[in-house]
Amino acid sequence: MLQASSWVLKEEVPTTGSQLTAESWKDYPILLSFAEIPEISVAVISQPECPSKGVGEASLGPTAGAIANAVTRALGIRMRDLPLTRDRIINQ
């Protein structure tokens, strides 16, 4: 969920025109601090009769959709480009 939140809210390869401006990973925007991370509650349901599978991977799509839908519901506009930055919302 945190990775999906970072994708939706911040992650974008920094460029100026067609020129890549990121010189290292420190120049790539991601959620970095606990202040940026929303409160999250997770419940993993034990199903020992089922084979072991990853539980985190299934959260990526729904997390991104939930954030985009929350923006639409709050602002009445459907954003179609990521990340959902303040500037993108203002220029919608």
BELNOR-V374162 format. One line per field, one symbol per residue. ss: DSSP state (~ for helix, > for strand, _ for the rest). psi: psi as a letter, one per 40 degrees, with the letter a starting at -180 (. if undefined). burial: # if it has 16 or more other C-alpha atoms within 10 Angstrom, else .. A space follows every 50 residues. Layout:
ss = ???
psi = ???
burial = ???
This chain:
ss = _~~~~~~~~_____>>__>>____~~~______~~~______________ ________~~~~~~~~~~~~~~~~~__________~~~~~__
psi = ddddddddddhhhhihbehheheideehhihdiddehihhhhhhhhgeei ihihdddeedddddddddddddddeeihheiiigiddddde.
burial = #.#########.................###................... ............##..###.#.......#...##........
